[in-house]
Amino acid sequence: MTYIITETCVGCGKCEPECPVDAIKEGSLYKIEPGKCVDCGLCDEICPVDAIYRKM
């Protein structure tokens, strides 16, 4: 499993420093690199707009 950031992302950047494996990258929207994501869920917990979901 991995997490994804949806288009409801407001670009606040709170998730990026929380990622322990540096899998979140800034772009037009923030993105999570699936090959790096270790499924810890820290990004999901910190997102103020619930834009991050576990990809099933």
N, C-alpha and C positions, 0 to 999 in steps of 0.2 A: 504494500500500500504506500501511497504517497499523498501529499497534500497539494492542492491547487489554489491559486488566487483568482477569484472571479472578477468580472468587469465592474463589480460594485466597489472595488478597491478605490479609496480616495487618495492614495499616494502619500499617506502620512509617514511611512517609513518605520513605524514602530516594530514591525516584524523582523526587519533585516538584522539588527544587532542581537536579537534574541536567538537566532539560528546558531546552534553550536557547531554546525559543519559548513557554514557559509554557503548554503544552498539557495539563498534568496538574493536575487539580483534586481537592481533598479532598471527600468525601461520606461516605455510609455505607460505601462502598468508594471507593478512588481511581478516577478515570475519566480517560481520554485523549480530548480533543476531536479527532475525526478531521479536521476542517477546518483545524486548526492543526498537527497532527503532520507533521513533515518527514521521517519515516522514518530518523532518525539512529541509533536503536538504543541510545542511552545508557541509557534506562530499563531495557531488557531486561538489559543488562550489569550493572547495579547491584542488581537485585532479588534479595534473599537467599533467596526461596522460589520462584523461577521462576514467578511469577504473571503475567508479561507475555509476550505472544506477538505475532508478526507476523500480522496478519489477512490471509488469502489471499482 
